[in-house]
Amino acid sequence: MVHNIDAAAFQRMVIHGAAAISAQKQPINDLNVFPVPDGDTGTNMSLTIGAAAAEMKKNRYQAVGQAAQGTASALLRGARGNSGVILSLLFRGFAKAIKEKETMDGRDLAIALDFGVAAAYKAVMKPAEGTILTVSRLAAARAAGCARENNDVEAVLEAAIQEGHVALADTVNLNPVLKKAGVVDAGGKGFLVILQGMLDELRGLPMPEVMEEKEGSGDKADFEALSVEDITFAFDTVYIIRKDREDVDLEPLRRYLNSIGDSLVIGEDDTAFKVHVHTNIPGQALTESQKYGTLELAKIENMRTQAEDLAAGKHVQSTDDLENVERELEAGGTEGPAKAAPEKKFGYVAVCAGAGLEAVFRDLGVDGLVGGGQTMNPSTEDILKEIERTPAEIVYVLPNNKNIIMAAEQCVSLCEDKKVVVLPTKTIPQGISAMLCAEPDASEEDNTAAMTDGFSRVRTSEITYAARDSDFGGFAIKQGDYLALEEHQLFGTDRDLESMLDRLAHSEGHQEAEFISIFYGEDVTEEQAQRAEEIFAAACPKAEVSLLPGGQPVYYYMISAE
């Protein structure tokens, strides 16, 4: 058993936990695909803790409390979706409990888990049972009981996970939606996967093999295990070559690369090969390799300078930093995105996906747009960057999706030089209506009231498709069915899209509306969209019907009624 852990061990545990959920994110996504294709819990949690793992790889902490603080900070800024935000809250409370600790034993761990639960419950306005909150609470309670008998970190963490799985199995009985779907809570499952990854690290088990979230090589030199004196060949070199022909013989290349370096690995398929080699002459390695095909992707890192930076406690630069450099250059300087000084009283940031919707928000006076929506929730950091770029004293944020509201709300405390007001818009039409009601010359209180009143009057309908077979609300849903939602409630299903549109147009909300706006998505042709407009115009003679290209994914149509 492991009695206690230091900062380095904790950092490795976070990295292992991130790898564990990355490897299992799709099965977790599948748990909350019900019945609408919005299953992104696994992805959101993976990206959230992935931000913390990246932080742990970049820095070396002296105390476990410092490492936990670094983890919590990275999680907060990287939080995506409700599940990601709650995960960040759990670690925020965790970090607070061990803030002053050099090392952590089993009792410290149990207390930290309890603090995490308290932080999450406190932050969630209406805590629901049968969720990640339930799983984390019962896991923490079991950890506390175990710690009174056994002070080993390993034993306490194992006990927490065991009880967490019992709680997870019961979520299907605590949450009516889960019960109908016949699945357990996706967020609770993701949390336990992360904890299990952390426990596996304690036990010396290998990390799972996972694909990188971004295109590129996952090969990394282990700089912590190297000293400058040990490095014979300085440049960690990885590249991909697209073959000129399938039957190319790579043995001569293998012999050449072995002659100019070490740590050689060559992997290939019918169309391409990938090379990893440590060498002092990476240019020659690339030149020789291009005799066999076309260079597609390359990464070269100086391991000597990285080892020196690591020994000095500095940030270890890698090709992962190039994305930030690229953004800085595109912004016109090397200082990074500048914080815009206030030039006006009110500014606006909106979340949306689709060129048409972006154009609508721009026309309505939105200063900053954050790409995202259903299945692609932006992080708190993504939203914060747009807030900081907005030249206003008070910045309104329109999340336009219920799963983005919590991430947006985290920006309120993170933004130091501007006041942030988050309007809890749950749909794109609500966000548009809020902007239509904005009053630039009013007081903050009056402007907020006007925008809130504007979006609260909007009824939103959406048409999407069923991602799985299910039985819900009296509807026998088959995979591929068209699904109509009214205010996030299932209105009906149909195998024919026009029939679904007609039924929706004759609903009470649309029959009583004065204004109806139809935003058609990226999978809808202009001809199909015009037919949708005709259906609503015929069914709703009292309403003024307008058609706009939204370009949004997932939803064929988003329809607002006022």
ZIPE-V148355 format. One record per residue. RES is the residue in three letters. PSI is psi as a letter, one per 20 degrees, with the letter a starting at -180 (none if undefined). Layout:
((RES PSI) (RES PSI))
This chain:
((MET q) (VAL o) (HIS g) (ASN r) (ILE q) (ASP a) (ALA g) (ALA g) (ALA g) (PHE g) (GLN g) (ARG h) (MET g) (VAL g) (ILE g) (HIS g) (GLY h) (ALA g) (ALA h) (ALA g) (ILE h) (SER h) (ALA h) (GLN j) (LYS h) (GLN g) (PRO h) (ILE g) (ASN g) (ASP h) (LEU h) (ASN k) (VAL n) (PHE o) (PRO i) (VAL q) (PRO m) (ASP k) (GLY n) (ASP j) (THR g) (GLY g) (THR g) (ASN g) (MET h) (SER g) (LEU h) (THR g) (ILE h) (GLY h) (ALA h) (ALA h) (ALA g) (ALA h) (GLU g) (MET h) (LYS h) (LYS h) (ASN q) (ARG o) (TYR q) (GLN h) (ALA q) (VAL h) (GLY h) (GLN g) (ALA h) (ALA h) (GLN g) (GLY h) (THR g) (ALA g) (SER g) (ALA h) (LEU g) (LEU g) (ARG h) (GLY j) (ALA p) (ARG p) (GLY r) (ASN g) (SER h) (GLY h) (VAL g) (ILE h) (LEU g) (SER h) (LEU g) (LEU g) (PHE h) (ARG g) (GLY h) (PHE g) (ALA h) (LYS h) (ALA h) (ILE k) (LYS g) (GLU j) (LYS p) (GLU g) (THR r) (MET p) (ASP a) (GLY g) (ARG g) (ASP g) (LEU g) (ALA g) (ILE g) (ALA g) (LEU g) (ASP g) (PHE h) (GLY g) (VAL g) (ALA g) (ALA g) (ALA g) (TYR h) (LYS h) (ALA h) (VAL p) (MET g) (LYS n) (PRO p) (ALA p) (GLU r) (GLY k) (THR a) (ILE h) (LEU g) (THR g) (VAL g) (SER h) (ARG g) (LEU h) (ALA g) (ALA h) (ALA g) (ARG h) (ALA g) (ALA g) (GLY g) (CYS g) (ALA h) (ARG h) (GLU h) (ASN o) (ASN j) (ASP p) (VAL g) (GLU g) (ALA g) (VAL g) (LEU h) (GLU g) (ALA g) (ALA g) (ILE g) (GLN g) (GLU h) (GLY h) (HIS h) (VAL g) (ALA h) (LEU g) (ALA h) (ASP i) (THR h) (VAL h) (ASN h) (LEU h) (ASN o) (PRO h) (VAL g) (LEU h) (LYS g) (LYS h) (ALA h) (GLY k) (VAL r) (VAL r) (ASP p) (ALA g) (GLY g) (GLY g) (LYS g) (GLY g) (PHE g) (LEU h) (VAL g) (ILE g) (LEU h) (GLN h) (GLY g) (MET g) (LEU g) (ASP h) (GLU g) (LEU h) (ARG j) (GLY j) (LEU q) (PRO q) (MET q) (PRO q) (GLU p) (VAL q) (MET q) (GLU q) (GLU h) (LYS q) (GLU p) (GLY a) (SER q) (GLY j) (ASP p) (LYS p) (ALA q) (ASP n) (PHE h) (GLU h) (ALA i) (LEU q) (SER q) (VAL h) (GLU h) (ASP i) (ILE o) (THR g) (PHE p) (ALA h) (PHE o) (ASP o) (THR p) (VAL p) (TYR r) (ILE p) (ILE p) (ARG p) (LYS q) (ASP h) (ARG q) (GLU h) (ASP k) (VAL p) (ASP o) (LEU j) (GLU g) (PRO h) (LEU g) (ARG g) (ARG g) (TYR g) (LEU h) (ASN h) (SER i) (ILE j) (GLY a) (ASP a) (SER k) (LEU p) (VAL p) (ILE p) (GLY q) (GLU q) (ASP a) (ASP h) (THR h) (ALA r) (PHE q) (LYS p) (VAL p) (HIS p) (VAL q) (HIS p) (THR r) (ASN i) (ILE m) (PRO h) (GLY g) (GLN h) (ALA g) (LEU g) (THR g) (GLU g) (SER h) (GLN i) (LYS i) (TYR i) (GLY b) (THR p) (LEU p) (GLU h) (LEU p) (ALA q) (LYS p) (ILE p) (GLU p) (ASN o) (MET h) (ARG g) (THR h) (GLN g) (ALA h) (GLU g) (ASP g) (LEU g) (ALA h) (ALA j) (GLY j) (LYS r) (HIS p) (VAL o) (GLN q) (SER r) (THR i) (ASP h) (ASP i) (LEU h) (GLU g) (ASN g) (VAL g) (GLU g) (ARG g) (GLU g) (LEU g) (GLU h) (ALA i) (GLY j) (GLY a) (THR j) (GLU i) (GLY r) (PRO o) (ALA q) (LYS p) (ALA p) (ALA q) (PRO p) (GLU i) (LYS r) (LYS g) (PHE q) (GLY r) (TYR p) (VAL p) (ALA q) (VAL p) (CYS r) (ALA p) (GLY p) (ALA h) (GLY g) (LEU h) (GLU g) (ALA g) (VAL g) (PHE h) (ARG g) (ASP h) (LEU i) (GLY j) (VAL p) (ASP g) (GLY p) (LEU p) (VAL p) (GLY p) (GLY r) (GLY b) (GLN p) (THR i) (MET m) (ASN p) (PRO r) (SER r) (THR g) (GLU g) (ASP g) (ILE g) (LEU h) (LYS g) (GLU h) (ILE g) (GLU h) (ARG i) (THR p) (PRO m) (ALA q) (GLU g) (ILE p) (VAL p) (TYR p) (VAL p) (LEU n) (PRO h) (ASN k) (ASN p) (LYS h) (ASN i) (ILE i) (ILE g) (MET g) (ALA g) (ALA h) (GLU h) (GLN h) (CYS h) (VAL g) (SER i) (LEU h) (CYS o) (GLU h) (ASP j) (LYS q) (LYS p) (VAL p) (VAL o) (VAL o) (LEU p) (PRO l) (THR p) (LYS i) (THR r) (ILE g) (PRO h) (GLN g) (GLY g) (ILE g) (SER h) (ALA g) (MET h) (LEU h) (CYS j) (ALA q) (GLU n) (PRO h) (ASP j) (ALA r) (SER r) (GLU g) (GLU g) (ASP h) (ASN g) (THR g) (ALA g) (ALA g) (MET h) (THR g) (ASP h) (GLY g) (PHE h) (SER i) (ARG i) (VAL p) (ARG p) (THR p) (SER q) (GLU q) (ILE p) (THR b) (TYR q) (ALA p) (ALA i) (ARG r) (ASP p) (SER r) (ASP o) (PHE p) (GLY k) (GLY i) (PHE p) (ALA o) (ILE p) (LYS q) (GLN p) (GLY i) (ASP q) (TYR p) (LEU p) (ALA p) (LEU p) (GLU o) (GLU l) (HIS j) (GLN q) (LEU o) (PHE g) (GLY r) (THR q) (ASP q) (ARG i) (ASP p) (LEU g) (GLU h) (SER h) (MET g) (LEU g) (ASP g) (ARG g) (LEU h) (ALA h) (HIS j) (SER q) (GLU g) (GLY h) (HIS h) (GLN h) (GLU i) (ALA q) (GLU h) (PHE p) (ILE p) (SER p) (ILE o) (PHE o) (TYR q) (GLY a) (GLU h) (ASP j) (VAL p) (THR r) (GLU h) (GLU g) (GLN g) (ALA g) (GLN h) (ARG h) (ALA g) (GLU g) (GLU g) (ILE g) (PHE h) (ALA h) (ALA h) (ALA h) (CYS m) (PRO h) (LYS i) (ALA q) (GLU o) (VAL p) (SER q) (LEU p) (LEU p) (PRO o) (GLY h) (GLY j) (GLN q) (PRO r) (VAL g) (TYR p) (TYR g) (TYR q) (MET p) (ILE p) (SER q) (ALA p) (GLU none))
